[in-house]
Amino acid sequence: MRLLITAAAVLLLVTGVGIAPALAQNTAAMSVPVTHSFRDWRVACDNGGLCTAYTGNKGHVTGFVLITMPAGPDAAPDITVGVDPGEDGTGPVPRINDSGVPIAWSSLAPEDGLGRVDGDGARALIAAMATARSMTLTGGEDDAPVSLSGLTQALSWVDRHQGRNQTPTALLLRGDRPETSVPPAPVLPLITAAPAVDQTGFGVGVPVPPSVDAMPQIRSCRRDWPESSRPDLALSARLDASTELWGPNCFLAASHIGHLLYLTGPGGRDPRPLTPAGALEPTVDFVNAEYDPATRTLSQYLWAGGTGSAGQVQHWVWTGTTFALQSERATRDLWNIPARLWPTLWRTRSSQVTDAPLADGVSAEDPSPHRAMASDTSAPVERNFEDWRVSCDNGAGCSAWSGRSDDAGGWVLITMAAGPDARPRIAAGSLNVDPSSSTGLRINDRAFTMTPSTQPDSGWVGTLEGAAARDAIDALAGARSTQVTGGDTPSDISLTGFTQALGWIDGHQGRDRTVTALLNRGDQPATTVPSPPPLPSVRGAAAIEQIGFGDGVAVPAAVQSMPDLIACRTDWGEMDRPAHSISARLDAATELWGAQCSMTTYNAGYLLYLTGPDGRDPQRLALAAALEGTDAFVNPAYDAGTRTLTQNLWGNKWGHCGRSQTWLWTGSAFRLQTERAMADCVGIPPPFWPTLWRSQ
């Protein structure tokens, strides 16, 4: 069983205060889709920073509210409310505290039970809702109560995620910070569809080649759904001269037809599962799948609740090398929200090649000889594939790993940098390994001798690189069993999800079907693999005199009296609060003060503040990070010589999991310099934790 550790969870445990689970105060962090729940309200933000906060009623009484806010300094909110129109509905009428609210609707559709308001009208409705005791939507078949529990937390989180907190543009916490301090919206990725090709001999209902129909996943699925193998429902398409798409159906439900999809060579040769990236997780099973050969678009439509009141709609485009995610909308709550209003999780800019074919995936607007990666690879990302996990940093360097958190404690970690010249590396270890012996891998009945690591305190970790690593990966792809050896008892490693994890990395790095691929190697040259995204340049300000500052200096009264610091200390009590502080002069007008307010066995929690001279005008410090920012810090330290602020969150006392982050003071702000994280407490030491952020 795995122990999953997130930064937000540790911060909440250590500080005891309500901390937003993510703070994305830069454009790169906003390009990562994210969802959160706040009591009865949900928040979904897409890769363009567009956020939707929404709530609704389950059952036969329809009533929902969606508050949408794009990213960027010029954005304005938009609210859609809906009710069941019935036969004589007049359109939704919000009532707050039992009184009607006058609204100048931007659009009103009584026949659909929908009303929309934007701009100042939306801001006025948000302000009324934020302080209300109750809210009801009338004007439909039935009066629909709307829960306000979690509304303010949801809107506050959106403000922080979009970096608009304390600005005039904020949804909730408006202030006098200028609008120009709000980060711009991320640039949406551009996807270029490959030219259409002839489809003679392909389409719906074409017999599936035996090589595909015999795949183990198909046989397993059809054992569970014996009545589902209807050949007239199978999908097929020619993608290019050397690639075909085949989709045998393997289950049927009331409103769903399920397919497993495969990419193959001509005639269905060499089938490999298609598991394209989604906004939050890859897709393995496809529901109500369709392929349009004219637009090169693969779609799936998953409906929940029978009437389509919840579900997921995804579209991928064939670029010539991969299916790249084009768009995604989804909601899991049965709140009777029409599908066209479901929150977005992914958007792109798309173009269609209609004239002479270009090199695979190359846009007519882009003379680069490299094909595009499957998504915006400058955004860090984490994915789960059953027993395997993947994380990729802002330079598109990726790690895949699996392990055990029990006493057997074995793990295997595969890393692959981006770019055409990258070579894989494997590391493995076990809590059972005798420090005097060598760690190895046994794949089926074949033993792989590993080289001891030279990383600090990690000599018990075994490593493989280059050709030896590729040899082991090839063996793992078809293995029945894998063990980490070197101790009294070999540690078994699950391979469930292994091929999906490595296949996803190949797609993410644009190396699928090339000679460099981890899993799906082909004959396309390494020169078609895209170069890694450029790393951000971060330069620290010059060191300055620190007389009167340092650890243990008395915290100014203006900081000590901050309400959030008082609340944190009240929760933990005086006996549990060691007298410790952090302080530094950042420049002539800016100081850093940090007061400890909590303590656990191996984590000390602090709140940090930027102030004027002598601690005047304290402002709580909130910093963006790769996936989860923070406004509460665990085991922080500031090095005045290097101008770096670090924090290290430990998931257990042995340091087998956690998060390590470093920010650099540039003279105007702390900017993220590096981040490593390991969510699974399976024994992987910190030098091997996957990177999520790098800079130069």
N, C-alpha and C positions, 0 to 999 in steps of 0.2 A: 504493500500500500504506500502511495506517495504522500509526502507532506509538502503541500504547495505553499510557498511563502511569497507574498507580494509586499512591495514597499508600503502601500497604503495600510495593509493589515498590521505590519510591524509598527508603523508610526502611530496608528490608533491605539495599539496595545501599550506602547511606551509612553505616549503623551497623555492619553486619556481624554483628549479633546476631539471635537468633530473636525476632521481633516478631510478636505476634498480629495477623492481618490486619484485625481489627475489634475495637473496644472500645465497647460500647454501654451506657455506665453511666448512661443516663437512659431514661425510659419512651418518649419519642418515637423514639429511635434503635432501641429494641427492636421497634417496630411495623413495621419494614422486614424482609421475609423475606430470608433469606440462607442460602447453602450453602457449605461448605468441605470440603476433603479434607486429611487428615493421614495420609500413608502409606496404611495399609490400613484406616483408619477414616474415616467420613464424618460430617459434622454438618449438620443442617438445622434452622433455627429459623423459626417462623412469625410472623405479624403480631401474635400475642398473646404473643410472647416464649417460647413453648413450644419447647424444643430437644430433638432426638433425636440421640444419638451412636450409630453402629451399624457393624457389620462382618459379614462372612459369607464363605461358600465358594462358588466357582463350580463348575459341573459337576454330576456326579451325586451328590456327597456334600453333603447339606444340613446346614448348621450356621450359625446366626446369633445375634447378641446385639444387642438394642436397649436403650439406656439413655435414658429419657425424663425430662426435668426441666422442670416448668412454671416460669414466672417468678413473682417475688414473694417476700416474706420468709417466708411460711408454707409454701412448696412443699417437697415431699419427692420423692426419685427413685423411679422405677419401672423394673424391668428385665424384659424378656421374652426368653427364650432358646428356640430352636427346633431340632429335628432331624427327619430323615425317620423317621416312626413305624414304618415297616415293618409286618410282620404281628404281631410280638410285642413291640413297643416298650413300655417301661415309663415313658416320659417322659424328658426331658433330665436328665442328671446331670453338672453341671460338675466337672471335675477340674483342679486347679491344682497345678503342679509335681508331676504324677503322683499327687496325693492327692485323694481325694474331698472335696468341700466340703459340710458339712451345711447345708441350706437349709430354712427353714420357708416353703414355697410359699404365696403368697396364693391362687393357683389353679393347678391342674395338670390338663392334658388329654392323657393318654397317647395317646389315639386320634388326636390331631392333632400330637403331638410337641411340645407347647408347655408351658412353665412360666412363671409370673409371680411376682415377688417385689417388695414395695414397702417403704417406710419404712426402719426400722433394718436389716432383712434385706438390702435393696438396698444400703444404705451399707456393710454388712459385706462384701458381694460385691465392690463397687467397690474397697474398700481392699485386698482380697486380689488382685484383678486388677492394681491399680496397681503392685504390687511383685513380681508373679509373673514367672517365667522362661518359663512355657508354660501353655497352657490347652487343654483338650479337652472336647468335649461327647460323652458316652456316653449309652446308653439308647435309641438308635434303631437303624435298619437298619445304619448304619455309624458308627464313631467319627469325629467331625468336629473336626479341629484348628481352633482360633480364634487368629488372629493378634492379638497385643497391640501390634504396631508402630504407633505413632501414637495409642494410647489416651490416654496422659497428656496429650499435646498437645491432643487433642480435648476432653477434660474440662476442662482448664485454660482453653481458649478459651470454653467454655460458661460457666464461672464468671465470666470477665471480661465476656462479652456480657451476662449477666444482672445484673452489678454485685454479685455475691456473693463475690468473691475476698476471702480473709482474714476471712470471717465464719463462724460455726458452721454455716451452711447450705451452704457450698461443697461441691461434689462432690469436689474434690481438695485445694485449697490452703486448708484451714480455719485460722481464726485467731480473734482476740478482738474484731474489729470487731463492733459489735452488729447483731443481725438487722434492727433498725429502719433501718439504713443501706442495706439492699437495696431498690432501687426497686420500686414496685408494677408488676404486669402491665399492659400497655396495655389500654385499653378496646376491645373488638372493635367494628367498625363495625356499625351496624344497617341491614339491608336490608329494605325493604317491597315485597312483590310486588304488582303491579297486579292489579286484579280480573280474573277469567277472562272471556273473551268468546266469542261463538259461533264455531264452527269449521266451519260448513257450507261445503263446497267446498274444504277444506284437509285435509292429512294426508300420510301416506307414499304415494308413488306417483302423486300428482296431477301432470299434465303441467306442466312448467316453462314460464313465459312466454318467448317468443322473445327479449325484451329482456334476460332474465337468461341464457338459454342461449348467447347470442351474446357474452357478456363475454369479453374477451381472455384473462383468466386461465383460464377454463373451456376455451377452445379449445386453449390451450397445454398444459394438464394432460392433456387427452384425446389430444393428439398423442403424448404419452409413454406413455399407457395406452389404446391404441385399443379394447380390448375392454371398457372400463369403463362406457360410457354406457348403463346399464340404467335406464330411466325408472321402474321399480318401486321403485328405491332412493332417489329424490329426496325431500327433506323440504319441507314447507310449513306455514305457520301464519299466522293473522290475529293480529297483536299488538294493534292498536287500529284505529279507523276509518280512519286514514290511513297505517298502517304494516303491512307484511307481511314475513314471513321466508320466503326461498326458499333451498333447498340442493341444487343439482345435484350428483350424485356424479360423480367424475372419476377415481378409481382404485380398484382392487381388489387385495388381497393375501390371503395365507392366512388371517389373522385380522383383517383391517382392511378397512373400507369408508371411502373418503375422500370428503369433501365440501368444497366451497367455499361459504360462506354469504353471503347478501346481504340487506340491508334495502332494501325498496322502498316506493313508494307503491302505491295501489290498482291492481290488475291488473298488478303487476310493473313499474310505471313507475319511471324514475329509479333503477336499482339502484346500490347502493354497497356495497363489500366490508365485511363484518362482521369486525372484528379486535378482539375484547374483550380487556381486560387480564387477564393471568394473574398469579400471584404474583411470578414472576421476569421473564417476557417475554410479549408479546401472542401470541394465537393467530391464525394466518392460515389454516392448513389444519386441518380438523376430522376426527378419526378416530373411527369408530363413534359418530357424533353422534346424539343423541335430543333431542326436544323434548316436554315434558309440558305441554299447554295448561291443565290443571287447576291445577298448581302454578306455572306460568309459568317452568319450569326448563329450561334448555338444558344438556346434559351431553355430555362426550366421554370415551371410554375407550380409552386407547392401551396396548396390551399388547406387551411385548418378550419374546423368548425362547420364544415359542410357547406356553408353559404359564402365562404371566402372572406370571413371577417378577420382573418389573420393569415399570415403565411410569409412567403418569400418569392420574389421574382428576380431572376438573374439573367444577364445576357453576356456572352463572350464572343469575341471576334477572332476569326482565324487570320493571323498576320502573315502566314507563310511558313512559320516555324512553331507557333504555339497558339493556343486559345487564350487570349488576354481578356481579363475582365473589363467589360464596357460599362455596365451599370448594375446596381443592386438596390432593391427596396425590400424592407422586411419589418414585420412586427410579430411578436409572439403572443400578444394579449388578445383575447376574443372580445374586442370592444366594438365590433361592427364598423370599423373604419374602412371606407372604400379603398381598394388596392391602389388606385391612382394617388391617394393621399398618404400611403404608408411612408414612413421616414426613409430618406435616402441614406445609404451607407457607402455608395461608390458612384462616382461620375467620371467621365472622360471627355476629351475632345476627340472626335473621330473624323477620319477622312477615308475616302474610297478610291482605290486605284482603278481607273476605267480605261486607261490607254495601254501602251506597251508595258509588259511586265518589267518590274525592277527587281533588284536583288531582294532576297527574302526579307520582308519586314521593313524595307527602306522606304521612307516617305518621299514623295516628289519634292517636298519642302526641305529634305534633309540629305545633303550629299554624302553623309558618312557611310563608309562601306560596311559598318557594323549593323546588325539587326538590333532592334530595340529589345530591351529586357521586358519581362512580362508585366511589370508594374513600375511604379515610382520607387526605384531601389535605393534612393537616398533617404527614404523613411525607414527607420528601424521597425522590425516586425517580429512577432512570435506566432507560432502555429502549433497545434497539437494533432498528432496522427496516432490515435489509440495509445500504445505504450511508448511511442517515440515523440520527442518534442524538437522543434526547430526554432532557432532565433537567428536573425540576420541584422547586421549593423548598418549604419548610414553609408558605409562604403561597400555594401552588398556582400561583405564577408559573412559566411553562414556556418552555423554549427548545428549538428543533429546528435541527439543523445538519448540513451535509455539507461535505466538503472533500478536498483532495489533499495528501499529504505529499511529493510529488515536486517537481522543480524548477519545475513549472508553478504549484504552490502556491496554488490558488484555493479560496475557501470562501464559503458563504452561511449566514447565521444568522437565524432567525426567532424573535422573542420575543413572548409574549402573557401579560399579567398576568391574574389571576383576576378574576371579578366581571362584572356586567352592563355596566359602562361602559368596560371595557378595549378598547384598540385595538392591532392588531398593529404591530410594527416589524420592518424588515429591515435587516441590515447585510451587507456583502459586501466582500471584499478579495482581493488576489492579491500574491504575492511579486514578480510581474512588473510591477506597476503603477509607472509613472513618478510620483515624488512631485509633479511639476509638472503632471500631468494629472489628470483626474477618473475615479474608478472608476464603472463602470456595469454594468448587466445587459443581456444580449441573450437573450431568450426566444423560441425559434424565430427568426423574422426581425425581431422587434420590439425596439427599443432602449428601455431605461428609464434616464432620467437620474437620478442619485442625488446627494444633498446631502453634501458632505464632512463628516466627523465633527468635532465640537469636543472630543472626549476627548483627554487628553494623549497626545502622540506617536502620534496615530491619524488625522491629517489625510488619509492615503491611503485610509482606509476610507470607503466610500459608504453612505448610509443612506436609507431610505424609511419614512414613517410614515403612519398613518391610511388615508385612501382610496387613496393611491398604493400603500401596502403591500398593501392588499386587492386592488387591480387586478393587481399583480404575482403575488400568491398564486394568484388565479384563472387567470392565464396559466400559471403553473408546473404547476397541477393537470392541465392537458391538453397539456403541452409535449412535443415530441419531443427538444429539445435546449436547454441553458442554458449560457451562458458568462459569466464575469466579464471585463469589458473594461477598458481603460485602460492596458495595457502593450503591449510589442512583440508578444506572443503571447497571444491570449485563452485563458483557462483554462476547460476544460470541467468542468461540475459534474454528477455523476450524479443522476438523479431516481428511481433505484430505491429504493423504500421511502418516498418523499416523502409520498404520499397516506396510507399507513398511519400515518406519524408524526403528521401533522396531524390525522387522524381520531382518533388516540388522545388527543391533547391536547383535542380537542372533548369527548370522553367524560369525560376526567379532570376537566375544569373544569365539566362539566354544561351545556355550551352546544350540544350536538349538536341539529340541526334547529331552532335558533333563528336569529334575524337576525344574531346576533353570531358565529356559528360560523366557524372558519377555512376549513373544507372543506365540511362537510355542512350548508349553510344551509337553513333552512326558514322557515315563517311564524310560529313560536312567538315571542312577544315577549321582549325583552331582560329584562323583569322576572322571567322564570322562571329566569334564570341565578343560581345561588347566589352569595352574597357570599363573599369570600375568608375563609379561616380566620384568626382573630386571631393576631397575632404575639406571641411570648412577650416579656414585659417583663424586661429585665435592667438592674439598677442597680449601678453601681460604688461601692465603698467610697471614703471620703474619702482623698486623698493624705496620706502621712505622711513624716516625715523619713527621708532615705536616707544620712546620714553613715556612712561606712564600707562602703558597698555601691556596686555598679555593675559595669560591664564590666571584666574584667581583675583583679578582686580575688581574692586567693589562696583557693582552695577548701579548706574545713576538712578535716582528716584523716579525720573520720568519713564524709564523702562520698567522698573520694578512695579509701577502702578498700572501697567497696561492690563486691561480687563482679561484678555485671553491668557496672559501669563498667570494672573491671579486664579483664573478658573482651573488651569492645569494643575497648579500647586494645591488648590483646594481639593481636587479629586484625589491627589496622591498623599496629602498630609505632610506636616512638617517633619515627622520622624523618618519619612522615606525620601527626603530631599536633601542630598548632600550639598554643602555650600561650595559650588564650583561655578565658574563663569568663563566666558571667552570675550576678549576685547582686542580691537586693532584699530589703528588709524589707517584709513584707506586713501584719503587725500586731505587737503587742508579744510575741506568743508564736509567730509563724510567720515563717520565712524561706524564700526561694526561692534555690536554688543550681543552676547549670547548668554541666556540664563537657563540653567538646568532646572527642570521642573518634574522630572520623573526618573525612576531607576528600576530596572529589572536585573536579573542575574547577570546578563552580559550586554545589555543595551541601556545607555543613558540618553534620555530625551531632552532636547533643548528647543526653545524658541529663539530665533535670531532676529535682530532688528538693525536696520540702517538708520542712523541718526545724524543730526547736525553736530557741531562742536559741543562737547560736554554732555552728550546724550540728549540734546534737544530734539523735539519733533520726531519721535521714533515712529518708524514705519516697519511693520512686520515683513521680513524677507520671505519672498516666495520665488522659487527658482524652477525654470523649465528643465526637463531631463529627457532622456530618450523616449520613454513610454509614459512614465508617471513622474510629474513634477512634485514638488514638496513645499509646504510652508511650515513644516516641523522637521527637526533634524535629529538623527540618531548617531551617537558617538562622533560628533563633528570635531574638526580641528582646522585651525587656520595657520598657514605658514607664511609669515610676513616676508621671508626671503624670496620665495617663489610666487607670492601673491595667490596661492591656491587655497581653496576651501574644500575640504573632503568630508564625506560621511561614509560610514561602514555599518550596514545593517546586518546583524548575524541572525540567521534562522535557527541555529542551535549553538550550543556552547563549543562544539568542535570546529565551527566554521565551515561546515559542509554545504551550506547554502546561504543565500543572502544577496546583498547588492552593495557595490562599491562605486562611488561617484566622486568626481573631481571637477570643480568649477574654477575658473581663472578670472581674477579681477583685471578688467581691461582699462580701467580709468573712469568708466561710466557705469559698468554693470558687471555682475558675475555671469560668465558664459560657460556652458558645459564644455569640458575638455575631454573627459573620458568617462565611460560607464561600462561596468561588467556586472552580470547578474546570473544567479543560478537559483531557479525556483524550486528545484527538487532536492530534498535532503537525502541524497543517495551516496555521499562520500566524496564528491568531486572537490578537490582543494581549490582555493581561490585563484592560483596561477592559471588554472584551466577553465575558469568560468567563461562562458561565451561573452564576447564584446557586443554591446548595443550601440556604442557611440565612440567615434575616434575623431581627432582633429589634428591639424598640423600647425 
